[in-house]
Amino acid sequence: MAVKIFAWLLPFFLFGEVTLGVDCFFHDGHAHLLKGKKVALVTNHTAIDRQMQLTAERFLDAPFILAAIWTPEHGFTGSAYANENVKNSQFKNKIPIVSLHGDIRRPKKEMFQGIDVIIYDIQDIGLRSYTYASTLYYVMEAASAQNVPVIVLDRPNPLGGKLVDGPMLDPKMRSFIGHLNVPYCHGMTIGELATFYNKEYMIKCDLKVVTMQGWRRSMRFVDTHLSWIPTSPNMPESTTPLFCATTGVLGELGIVNIGIGYTLPFKIVGAPWIEAEKFAKTLTEQKLAGVRFIPFYFRPFYGLYKAEDCQGVLIDIIDLDTFEPLKTQYMIIGMLKTLYPKIFDQKLSALPSLRKELFCKVNGNTEILELLQKERFPAWKCMNFDEQKRKEFETKRKQYLFKSYD
């Protein structure tokens, strides 16, 4: 029992308590500097303080005036499905909630009328394809054009601040699901990202980031001992973003089930035509760092292969310090092609052009798809794609990393 208690307390001994940007915003006097100002808050259900109070709720009693709420994909409550258009609504005191994932995605000029400052507080997951960061970019760009300052209340990257993996973004593939030229796993907080693209994309926004206290780059979300609020319907746990980085790109192909529609979103890869023992054995033989593959059998409740008996693998991450999610993902995709070339090629060629385009946008390039189409053994070429550019990014990003997080 004593050992269990010590393990529970270990993050506090190693790191101390993490104070979120929203708590620092109120404790350190930032909020009082805005006394009497009208604020538009870009937020959703994930924005809670240390006491589990919504930022939007806390703003009701602030010294400034909460004039409007703007929300990203999945809406203010987080209940909307991926890609679903969300309608405008109202918060308490008839404060308007304007959806930035409905009829508009970029704030319009008229939305800034009477607004003195924009404050952004949303929990991100650390992946380039997650649209919360794109929404922040659009807000900063629009705010800059209207000469309205932006304050970002920083939050942890649940993957930590050291994991950098995956290809960069080809500018030709820039979209709402991939707007920044950073690796798929960029290893930055949302505040660091904001400073990065404010300068790199020359937005010239009047930007301020309220940093966290106590968060360190070596910390994953579990180390913070903060409460995890699912950021979207298929992000139930604080570890899910890492698994999303491991299978999410593959899922865009619609060839295998990755646990969406089952109880293990992003943690499994399976299909009726896969042989579990063979697939797990082949992947294990590749000796990928920090991961093992367990034969797994399941029947999806909904979605791809609904009610069909599927076989595949359960992904078991055993060493967070050495595990590389994108490299692992490309190995999984490559081995599907190698082990089941006829089925894989048939399903790939049968994909509609919009599905292929979406896959390329999420990857940030067209080359990965081309390798899967042309190569008999594409795994290693996909894994090593963009390696030099990724190293160059790691050097560039150092100037945007907050020293207090080191």
C-alpha positions in Angstrom: 0.0 0.0 0.0 2.8 2.4 0.9 4.4 1.8 -2.5 1.2 2.6 -4.3 0.8 5.9 -2.3 4.4 6.9 -3.1 3.8 6.2 -6.8 0.7 8.4 -6.7 2.7 11.2 -5.1 5.8 10.8 -7.2 4.9 13.5 -9.8 4.7 16.1 -6.9 8.1 15.1 -5.6 9.7 15.2 -9.0 7.9 18.3 -10.5 5.8 20.1 -7.9 2.3 21.3 -8.6 1.4 22.6 -12.1 -0.5 25.9 -12.2 -2.3 26.4 -15.5 -2.2 29.6 -17.5 -5.8 30.5 -16.5 -4.9 30.2 -12.8 -1.8 32.4 -13.3 -4.0 34.8 -15.2 -6.1 35.5 -12.1 -3.4 35.0 -9.4 -0.7 37.1 -10.9 -2.7 40.2 -11.7 -3.2 39.8 -15.4 -7.0 39.9 -15.1 -7.1 43.2 -13.2 -5.1 44.9 -15.9 -8.2 44.3 -18.1 -10.6 46.0 -15.7 -13.6 47.3 -17.6 -12.5 45.9 -20.9 -14.8 43.8 -23.2 -13.4 40.4 -23.8 -14.1 37.7 -26.5 -13.1 34.3 -25.1 -12.1 31.6 -27.5 -12.8 28.4 -25.5 -14.7 25.2 -25.0 -15.4 22.5 -22.4 -11.7 21.7 -21.9 -10.9 25.0 -20.4 -11.0 24.3 -16.7 -8.9 25.7 -13.8 -7.3 23.7 -11.0 -10.6 23.6 -9.2 -12.4 22.2 -12.2 -14.3 25.5 -12.9 -14.8 26.4 -16.5 -12.8 29.4 -17.7 -16.1 30.8 -19.1 -17.8 30.5 -15.7 -14.8 32.1 -14.0 -14.9 35.0 -16.5 -18.4 35.9 -15.4 -17.1 37.2 -12.1 -13.9 38.8 -13.5 -13.1 42.5 -13.3 -13.6 42.7 -17.1 -16.7 42.1 -19.2 -17.2 38.8 -21.0 -18.9 40.0 -24.2 -18.7 36.9 -26.4 -17.6 33.3 -26.6 -16.1 31.8 -29.8 -15.8 28.1 -30.1 -13.8 25.7 -32.2 -14.6 22.3 -33.7 -16.9 20.1 -31.5 -18.5 23.2 -30.1 -18.6 24.7 -26.6 -19.7 21.4 -24.9 -17.4 19.1 -27.0 -20.3 16.9 -28.0 -20.3 17.5 -31.7 -18.8 15.0 -34.0 -15.6 15.5 -36.1 -16.3 17.8 -39.1 -19.8 18.5 -37.9 -21.0 22.1 -38.4 -21.9 23.6 -35.1 -24.6 26.3 -34.7 -24.3 29.5 -32.7 -26.0 29.5 -29.3 -26.0 31.4 -26.0 -24.1 31.1 -22.6 -25.4 32.5 -19.3 -26.5 36.1 -19.2 -27.4 35.7 -22.9 -23.7 36.0 -23.8 -23.5 34.9 -27.5 -21.6 31.8 -28.4 -20.3 32.1 -31.9 -19.2 28.9 -33.7 -15.9 29.0 -35.6 -16.8 25.6 -37.0 -20.1 26.3 -38.7 -21.0 28.9 -41.3 -17.6 30.6 -40.6 -14.2 29.4 -39.5 -12.4 32.8 -39.6 -13.7 35.5 -37.3 -15.5 38.3 -39.3 -14.7 41.9 -39.0 -18.0 42.7 -37.4 -17.3 40.2 -34.6 -14.5 42.5 -33.3 -16.8 45.5 -32.9 -16.8 46.6 -29.2 -14.2 44.0 -28.4 -11.0 45.2 -26.6 -9.1 41.9 -26.3 -9.3 38.3 -27.3 -8.4 35.5 -24.8 -7.8 32.0 -26.0 -8.0 29.0 -23.5 -8.4 25.5 -25.0 -6.7 22.2 -24.2 -4.8 21.0 -27.3 -3.4 17.5 -28.0 -0.1 18.3 -29.6 -0.8 17.1 -33.1 -0.7 19.3 -36.2 -3.9 17.9 -37.6 -6.0 18.8 -34.6 -7.9 21.9 -35.6 -7.9 23.8 -32.3 -4.4 25.2 -33.3 -5.8 26.2 -36.8 -8.6 28.1 -35.1 -6.1 30.0 -33.0 -4.1 30.9 -36.1 -7.3 32.2 -37.8 -8.2 34.2 -34.7 -4.7 35.8 -34.4 -4.7 36.6 -38.1 -8.1 38.3 -37.9 -7.3 40.1 -34.6 -4.1 41.5 -36.1 -6.1 42.9 -39.0 -8.4 44.6 -36.5 -5.6 45.7 -34.1 -7.1 43.7 -31.3 -4.6 42.1 -28.9 -4.7 38.4 -28.2 -3.9 36.7 -24.9 -3.2 32.9 -24.8 -3.6 31.1 -21.5 -1.1 28.2 -21.8 -1.8 24.6 -21.2 0.3 21.4 -21.2 1.1 19.5 -24.4 -0.2 16.0 -23.3 2.6 14.4 -25.3 5.2 16.4 -23.4 7.5 19.0 -24.8 10.2 16.7 -26.2 8.5 14.4 -28.7 9.0 15.6 -32.2 8.1 13.1 -34.9 6.5 12.8 -38.3 6.7 14.7 -41.6 6.6 18.5 -42.0 3.8 20.3 -43.9 4.2 20.9 -47.6 2.8 24.4 -48.1 0.8 23.1 -51.1 -1.1 20.8 -48.6 -2.0 23.6 -46.2 -5.5 23.3 -44.9 -7.7 23.6 -41.8 -6.5 20.1 -40.7 -2.9 21.0 -41.2 -2.1 24.7 -41.2 1.4 25.0 -39.8 4.7 23.9 -41.1 5.6 21.8 -38.1 6.1 18.1 -37.7 3.0 16.0 -37.0 4.1 15.8 -33.3 5.7 19.2 -32.7 6.5 19.0 -29.0 5.2 22.6 -28.2 2.5 24.0 -26.0 -0.3 26.0 -27.6 1.4 29.2 -26.3 4.7 28.3 -27.8 3.0 27.5 -31.1 1.3 30.9 -31.0 4.6 32.7 -30.7 6.1 30.4 -33.4 3.6 31.2 -36.1 3.1 34.8 -35.1 6.7 35.4 -36.2 7.3 32.7 -38.8 4.1 33.5 -40.6 4.5 37.3 -40.0 1.0 37.6 -38.5 2.2 40.6 -36.4 -0.5 40.0 -33.8 -0.2 41.9 -30.5 0.3 38.6 -28.6 0.8 37.8 -25.0 1.1 34.3 -23.5 0.3 33.7 -19.8 2.6 30.8 -19.1 2.1 27.9 -16.7 4.1 27.5 -13.5 5.5 24.1 -12.6 5.1 22.5 -16.0 8.3 21.0 -17.4 9.1 19.9 -20.9 9.7 16.3 -19.7 6.2 16.0 -18.3 3.3 14.1 -20.0 -0.2 15.0 -19.0 -0.3 12.2 -16.4 2.7 13.8 -14.6 0.8 17.0 -14.1 -1.8 15.4 -11.9 -4.4 17.6 -13.6 -7.8 16.3 -14.5 -8.2 15.3 -18.2 -11.3 16.5 -19.9 -11.9 14.6 -23.2 -11.0 17.2 -25.9 -13.3 15.6 -28.4 -15.6 12.5 -28.5 -12.8 10.1 -29.3 -10.2 11.5 -26.9 -11.4 9.9 -23.6 -8.1 9.7 -21.7 -5.0 11.8 -21.4 -3.0 9.0 -23.1 -5.3 8.9 -26.2 -3.5 11.7 -28.0 -0.4 9.5 -28.2 -2.3 6.6 -29.6 -4.0 9.1 -32.0 -0.5 10.0 -33.3 0.1 6.3 -33.8 -3.0 5.3 -35.8 -4.9 8.5 -36.7 -3.3 9.0 -40.1 -3.9 5.4 -41.0 -7.6 5.8 -40.0 -8.1 8.4 -42.7 -7.6 5.8 -45.4 -10.7 3.9 -44.2 -9.1 0.5 -44.9 -8.8 -0.8 -41.3 -10.6 -0.1 -38.1 -8.5 1.8 -35.5 -10.8 1.4 -32.6 -13.2 4.2 -33.6 -16.6 2.4 -33.1 -15.1 0.1 -30.4 -14.0 0.8 -26.8 -10.4 1.4 -27.6 -10.1 4.5 -29.9 -6.8 4.6 -31.7 -5.3 1.7 -29.7 -6.1 -1.1 -32.1 -5.7 -1.9 -35.8 -7.8 -4.6 -37.3 -10.0 -5.8 -40.1 -11.8 -9.1 -41.1 -9.0 -9.9 -43.6 -6.1 -9.5 -41.1 -4.6 -12.5 -39.3 -3.9 -11.4 -35.7 -1.0 -13.8 -34.8 0.8 -13.2 -38.1 0.4 -9.4 -38.0 1.5 -9.1 -34.4 4.5 -11.4 -35.0 5.6 -9.5 -38.1 5.4 -6.1 -36.4 7.2 -7.4 -33.3 10.1 -8.7 -35.5 10.7 -5.1 -36.7 12.0 -4.3 -33.2 10.5 -0.8 -33.0 11.5 1.1 -29.9 9.1 1.4 -26.9 6.2 -0.6 -28.2 4.9 -4.1 -28.5 2.0 -5.6 -30.5 -0.5 -8.0 -28.9 -2.8 -10.1 -31.1 -6.3 -8.8 -30.7 -9.8 -9.9 -31.7 -12.9 -7.6 -31.7 -16.2 -6.7 -33.2 -16.9 -3.0 -33.8 -20.2 -1.6 -32.5 -20.5 1.0 -35.2 -18.4 2.5 -38.1 -16.1 0.5 -40.3 -16.7 -3.2 -40.2 -19.6 -2.8 -37.9 -20.7 -6.1 -36.3 -18.0 -8.0 -38.3 -15.4 -10.2 -36.6 -12.0 -8.4 -36.9 -8.5 -9.5 -36.1 -5.4 -7.3 -35.6 -3.2 -5.9 -32.9 -3.5 -4.0 -29.7 -0.8 -1.4 -29.4 1.0 -1.5 -26.1 3.4 1.4 -25.4 6.0 0.2 -22.9 8.6 3.0 -23.0 7.5 6.6 -23.5 11.0 7.9 -23.8 11.9 5.9 -26.8 8.6 5.4 -28.5 8.1 7.2 -31.9 4.4 7.3 -32.9 4.6 8.3 -36.5 7.5 5.9 -37.3 5.4 3.2 -35.6 2.3 4.2 -37.6 4.2 4.1 -41.0 5.5 0.7 -40.1 2.0 -0.6 -39.4 0.7 0.9 -42.7 3.7 -0.5 -44.6 3.3 -4.0 -43.2 -0.4 -4.0 -44.1 0.8 -3.4 -47.7 3.6 -6.0 -47.5 1.5 -8.8 -45.8 -1.7 -8.2 -47.8 -0.7 -6.5 -51.0 -3.7 -7.5 -53.1 -6.3 -6.5 -50.6 -4.4 -3.3 -49.7 -4.0 -2.2 -53.3 -7.6 -3.0 -54.1 -8.9 -0.9 -51.2 -6.4 1.9 -51.9 -7.3 2.2 -55.6 -11.0 2.1 -54.7 -10.8 5.1 -52.4 -12.6 8.2 -53.7 -10.4 11.1 -54.6 -11.6 13.2 -51.6 -10.6 10.4 -49.2 -7.1 10.3 -50.7 -6.9 14.1 -50.6 -7.8 14.0 -46.9 -5.1 11.4 -46.2 -2.5 13.6 -47.9 -3.7 16.7 -46.0 -3.3 15.0 -42.7 0.1 13.7 -43.7 1.0 17.1 -44.9 2.3 15.8 -48.3 1.5 13.6 -51.3 4.7 11.5 -51.2 3.5 9.1 -48.5 0.5 8.1 -50.5 2.7 7.7 -53.6 5.0 5.4 -51.7 2.1 3.3 -50.6 0.8 3.0 -54.1 4.2 2.3 -55.8 6.4 0.5 -53.3 6.1 -3.2 -52.5 7.8 -2.6 -49.1 7.0 1.0 -48.3 7.5 0.9 -44.5 11.1 2.1 -44.1 10.9 4.7 -46.8 7.7 6.2 -45.1 9.4 6.1 -41.7 12.4 8.1 -42.8 10.5 10.6 -45.0 11.3 14.3 -44.2 13.9 13.3 -41.5 16.3 16.1 -42.5 13.6 18.8 -42.5 12.4 17.6 -39.1 15.9 18.0 -37.7 16.1 21.5 -39.1 12.8 22.3 -37.4 14.0 21.1 -34.1 16.9 23.6 -34.3 14.5 26.4 -35.4 11.9 25.7 -32.7 14.4 26.3 -29.8 14.0 30.1 -30.1 10.2 29.7 -29.4 10.4 27.3 -26.4 9.7 29.1 -23.1 12.8 28.8 -20.8 10.6 28.5 -17.7 9.5 25.0 -19.0 13.0 23.6 -19.3 
